[in-house]
Amino acid sequence: SPQIDSMAVKRRGDVRKAKLYYLRDLSGKAARIKEKLA
């Protein structure tokens, strides 16, 4: 049914968003660590 399909698409979008936030957090932590070392 179309409802299940839209749910799957939504979940895929959430995963992509989560990955984006995760990568941003990762790069932010890396930058902070670099500042400490510098």
PDB file of N, CA, C and O in Angstrom:
ATOM      1  N   SER A   1       0.838  -1.210   0.000  1.00  0.00           N
ATOM      2  CA  SER A   1       0.000   0.000   0.000  1.00  0.00           C
ATOM      3  C   SER A   1       0.869   1.254   0.000  1.00  0.00           C
ATOM      4  O   SER A   1       2.007   1.211   0.467  1.00  0.00           O
ATOM      5  N   PRO A   2       0.357   2.362  -0.512  1.00  0.00           N
ATOM      6  CA  PRO A   2       1.145   3.620  -0.610  1.00  0.00           C
ATOM      7  C   PRO A   2       1.612   4.129   0.746  1.00  0.00           C
ATOM      8  O   PRO A   2       2.673   4.747   0.848  1.00  0.00           O
ATOM      9  N   GLN A   3       0.820   3.871   1.794  1.00  0.00           N
ATOM     10  CA  GLN A   3       1.156   4.364   3.131  1.00  0.00           C
ATOM     11  C   GLN A   3       2.483   3.774   3.608  1.00  0.00           C
ATOM     12  O   GLN A   3       3.335   4.487   4.138  1.00  0.00           O
ATOM     13  N   ILE A   4       2.645   2.461   3.414  1.00  0.00           N
ATOM     14  CA  ILE A   4       3.881   1.796   3.841  1.00  0.00           C
ATOM     15  C   ILE A   4       5.063   2.355   3.059  1.00  0.00           C
ATOM     16  O   ILE A   4       6.142   2.556   3.615  1.00  0.00           O
ATOM     17  N   ASP A   5       4.858   2.605   1.772  1.00  0.00           N
ATOM     18  CA  ASP A   5       5.930   3.116   0.915  1.00  0.00           C
ATOM     19  C   ASP A   5       6.400   4.487   1.407  1.00  0.00           C
ATOM     20  O   ASP A   5       7.601   4.741   1.491  1.00  0.00           O
ATOM     21  N   SER A   6       5.453   5.364   1.732  1.00  0.00           N
ATOM     22  CA  SER A   6       5.820   6.707   2.196  1.00  0.00           C
ATOM     23  C   SER A   6       6.541   6.618   3.536  1.00  0.00           C
ATOM     24  O   SER A   6       7.416   7.433   3.826  1.00  0.00           O
ATOM     25  N   MET A   7       6.177   5.633   4.355  1.00  0.00           N
ATOM     26  CA  MET A   7       6.844   5.442   5.636  1.00  0.00           C
ATOM     27  C   MET A   7       8.302   5.039   5.423  1.00  0.00           C
ATOM     28  O   MET A   7       9.199   5.506   6.126  1.00  0.00           O
ATOM     29  N   ALA A   8       8.522   4.165   4.440  1.00  0.00           N
ATOM     30  CA  ALA A   8       9.880   3.703   4.144  1.00  0.00           C
ATOM     31  C   ALA A   8      10.731   4.870   3.664  1.00  0.00           C
ATOM     32  O   ALA A   8      11.891   4.995   4.057  1.00  0.00           O
ATOM     33  N   VAL A   9      10.167   5.717   2.824  1.00  0.00           N
ATOM     34  CA  VAL A   9      10.894   6.877   2.301  1.00  0.00           C
ATOM     35  C   VAL A   9      11.238   7.826   3.440  1.00  0.00           C
ATOM     36  O   VAL A   9      12.339   8.373   3.495  1.00  0.00           O
ATOM     37  N   LYS A  10      10.280   8.016   4.353  1.00  0.00           N
ATOM     38  CA  LYS A  10      10.494   8.910   5.488  1.00  0.00           C
ATOM     39  C   LYS A  10      11.634   8.386   6.355  1.00  0.00           C
ATOM     40  O   LYS A  10      12.493   9.146   6.802  1.00  0.00           O
ATOM     41  N   ARG A  11      11.624   7.067   6.585  1.00  0.00           N
ATOM     42  CA  ARG A  11      12.659   6.472   7.424  1.00  0.00           C
ATOM     43  C   ARG A  11      14.026   6.658   6.772  1.00  0.00           C
ATOM     44  O   ARG A  11      15.012   6.938   7.454  1.00  0.00           O
ATOM     45  N   ARG A  12      14.081   6.502   5.446  1.00  0.00           N
ATOM     46  CA  ARG A  12      15.344   6.669   4.727  1.00  0.00           C
ATOM     47  C   ARG A  12      15.836   8.109   4.888  1.00  0.00           C
ATOM     48  O   ARG A  12      17.035   8.343   5.039  1.00  0.00           O
ATOM     49  N   GLY A  13      14.921   9.063   4.857  1.00  0.00           N
ATOM     50  CA  GLY A  13      15.288  10.462   5.037  1.00  0.00           C
ATOM     51  C   GLY A  13      15.829  10.701   6.441  1.00  0.00           C
ATOM     52  O   GLY A  13      16.780  11.460   6.629  1.00  0.00           O
ATOM     53  N   ASP A  14      15.211  10.044   7.431  1.00  0.00           N
ATOM     54  CA  ASP A  14      15.669  10.186   8.819  1.00  0.00           C
ATOM     55  C   ASP A  14      17.081   9.646   8.972  1.00  0.00           C
ATOM     56  O   ASP A  14      17.908  10.233   9.670  1.00  0.00           O
ATOM     57  N   VAL A  15      17.352   8.520   8.315  1.00  0.00           N
ATOM     58  CA  VAL A  15      18.684   7.917   8.397  1.00  0.00           C
ATOM     59  C   VAL A  15      19.708   8.862   7.802  1.00  0.00           C
ATOM     60  O   VAL A  15      20.789   9.054   8.359  1.00  0.00           O
ATOM     61  N   ARG A  16      19.359   9.458   6.651  1.00  0.00           N
ATOM     62  CA  ARG A  16      20.280  10.377   5.991  1.00  0.00           C
ATOM     63  C   ARG A  16      20.549  11.577   6.895  1.00  0.00           C
ATOM     64  O   ARG A  16      21.686  12.037   7.004  1.00  0.00           O
ATOM     65  N   LYS A  17      19.498  12.082   7.541  1.00  0.00           N
ATOM     66  CA  LYS A  17      19.635  13.238   8.436  1.00  0.00           C
ATOM     67  C   LYS A  17      20.506  12.873   9.629  1.00  0.00           C
ATOM     68  O   LYS A  17      21.357  13.655  10.051  1.00  0.00           O
ATOM     69  N   ALA A  18      20.286  11.674  10.172  1.00  0.00           N
ATOM     70  CA  ALA A  18      21.062  11.211  11.325  1.00  0.00           C
ATOM     71  C   ALA A  18      22.534  11.119  10.959  1.00  0.00           C
ATOM     72  O   ALA A  18      23.405  11.490  11.745  1.00  0.00           O
ATOM     73  N   LYS A  19      22.804  10.614   9.744  1.00  0.00           N
ATOM     74  CA  LYS A  19      24.190  10.475   9.295  1.00  0.00           C
ATOM     75  C   LYS A  19      24.821  11.851   9.157  1.00  0.00           C
ATOM     76  O   LYS A  19      25.989  12.046   9.495  1.00  0.00           O
ATOM     77  N   LEU A  20      24.040  12.807   8.656  1.00  0.00           N
ATOM     78  CA  LEU A  20      24.545  14.166   8.468  1.00  0.00           C
ATOM     79  C   LEU A  20      24.926  14.768   9.823  1.00  0.00           C
ATOM     80  O   LEU A  20      26.003  15.344   9.976  1.00  0.00           O
ATOM     81  N   TYR A  21      24.028  14.627  10.806  1.00  0.00           N
ATOM     82  CA  TYR A  21      24.309  15.164  12.141  1.00  0.00           C
ATOM     83  C   TYR A  21      25.510  14.468  12.758  1.00  0.00           C
ATOM     84  O   TYR A  21      26.338  15.095  13.418  1.00  0.00           O
ATOM     85  N   TYR A  22      25.595  13.132  12.530  1.00  0.00           N
ATOM     86  CA  TYR A  22      26.705  12.356  13.080  1.00  0.00           C
ATOM     87  C   TYR A  22      28.023  12.834  12.502  1.00  0.00           C
ATOM     88  O   TYR A  22      28.998  13.015  13.232  1.00  0.00           O
ATOM     89  N   LEU A  23      28.056  13.041  11.183  1.00  0.00           N
ATOM     90  CA  LEU A  23      29.290  13.482  10.526  1.00  0.00           C
ATOM     91  C   LEU A  23      29.669  14.883  10.992  1.00  0.00           C
ATOM     92  O   LEU A  23      30.844  15.177  11.212  1.00  0.00           O
ATOM     93  N   ARG A  24      28.659  15.747  11.140  1.00  0.00           N
ATOM     94  CA  ARG A  24      28.927  17.118  11.581  1.00  0.00           C
ATOM     95  C   ARG A  24      29.484  17.101  13.003  1.00  0.00           C
ATOM     96  O   ARG A  24      30.423  17.832  13.319  1.00  0.00           O
ATOM     97  N   ASP A  25      28.899  16.263  13.856  1.00  0.00           N
ATOM     98  CA  ASP A  25      29.362  16.141  15.239  1.00  0.00           C
ATOM     99  C   ASP A  25      30.790  15.609  15.264  1.00  0.00           C
ATOM    100  O   ASP A  25      31.622  16.066  16.047  1.00  0.00           O
ATOM    101  N   LEU A  26      31.062  14.639  14.397  1.00  0.00           N
ATOM    102  CA  LEU A  26      32.388  14.032  14.317  1.00  0.00           C
ATOM    103  C   LEU A  26      33.425  15.086  13.923  1.00  0.00           C
ATOM    104  O   LEU A  26      34.483  15.189  14.543  1.00  0.00           O
ATOM    105  N   SER A  27      33.110  15.866  12.891  1.00  0.00           N
ATOM    106  CA  SER A  27      34.056  16.885  12.428  1.00  0.00           C
ATOM    107  C   SER A  27      34.215  17.968  13.484  1.00  0.00           C
ATOM    108  O   SER A  27      35.303  18.522  13.644  1.00  0.00           O
ATOM    109  N   GLY A  28      33.148  18.275  14.202  1.00  0.00           N
ATOM    110  CA  GLY A  28      33.216  19.274  15.264  1.00  0.00           C
ATOM    111  C   GLY A  28      34.128  18.805  16.387  1.00  0.00           C
ATOM    112  O   GLY A  28      34.920  19.583  16.919  1.00  0.00           O
ATOM    113  N   LYS A  29      34.012  17.522  16.747  1.00  0.00           N
ATOM    114  CA  LYS A  29      34.871  16.959  17.795  1.00  0.00           C
ATOM    115  C   LYS A  29      36.321  16.957  17.348  1.00  0.00           C
ATOM    116  O   LYS A  29      37.217  17.277  18.129  1.00  0.00           O
ATOM    117  N   ALA A  30      36.556  16.597  16.095  1.00  0.00           N
ATOM    118  CA  ALA A  30      37.914  16.548  15.553  1.00  0.00           C
ATOM    119  C   ALA A  30      38.534  17.942  15.610  1.00  0.00           C
ATOM    120  O   ALA A  30      39.705  18.090  15.959  1.00  0.00           O
ATOM    121  N   ALA A  31      37.744  18.969  15.266  1.00  0.00           N
ATOM    122  CA  ALA A  31      38.242  20.340  15.276  1.00  0.00           C
ATOM    123  C   ALA A  31      38.597  20.751  16.703  1.00  0.00           C
ATOM    124  O   ALA A  31      39.604  21.421  16.932  1.00  0.00           O
ATOM    125  N   ARG A  32      37.758  20.341  17.663  1.00  0.00           N
ATOM    126  CA  ARG A  32      38.002  20.685  19.057  1.00  0.00           C
ATOM    127  C   ARG A  32      39.279  20.016  19.561  1.00  0.00           C
ATOM    128  O   ARG A  32      40.068  20.625  20.284  1.00  0.00           O
ATOM    129  N   ILE A  33      39.469  18.763  19.172  1.00  0.00           N
ATOM    130  CA  ILE A  33      40.677  18.029  19.590  1.00  0.00           C
ATOM    131  C   ILE A  33      41.915  18.705  19.012  1.00  0.00           C
ATOM    132  O   ILE A  33      42.935  18.840  19.688  1.00  0.00           O
ATOM    133  N   LYS A  34      41.813  19.129  17.754  1.00  0.00           N
ATOM    134  CA  LYS A  34      42.941  19.810  17.105  1.00  0.00           C
ATOM    135  C   LYS A  34      43.279  21.094  17.861  1.00  0.00           C
ATOM    136  O   LYS A  34      44.452  21.416  18.054  1.00  0.00           O
ATOM    137  N   GLU A  35      42.254  21.821  18.284  1.00  0.00           N
ATOM    138  CA  GLU A  35      42.481  23.066  19.026  1.00  0.00           C
ATOM    139  C   GLU A  35      43.229  22.777  20.327  1.00  0.00           C
ATOM    140  O   GLU A  35      44.133  23.518  20.713  1.00  0.00           O
ATOM    141  N   LYS A  36      42.843  21.695  20.994  1.00  0.00           N
ATOM    142  CA  LYS A  36      43.500  21.323  22.251  1.00  0.00           C
ATOM    143  C   LYS A  36      44.970  21.004  22.010  1.00  0.00           C
ATOM    144  O   LYS A  36      45.835  21.394  22.795  1.00  0.00           O
ATOM    145  N   LEU A  37      45.249  20.289  20.917  1.00  0.00           N
ATOM    146  CA  LEU A  37      46.620  19.883  20.612  1.00  0.00           C
ATOM    147  C   LEU A  37      47.466  21.090  20.211  1.00  0.00           C
ATOM    148  O   LEU A  37      48.652  21.163  20.530  1.00  0.00           O
ATOM    149  N   ALA A  38      46.836  22.038  19.505  1.00  0.00           N
ATOM    150  CA  ALA A  38      47.586  23.189  18.995  1.00  0.00           C
ATOM    151  C   ALA A  38      48.088  24.077  20.125  1.00  0.00           C
ATOM    152  O   ALA A  38      48.739  25.091  19.871  1.00  0.00           O
TER     153      ALA A  38
END
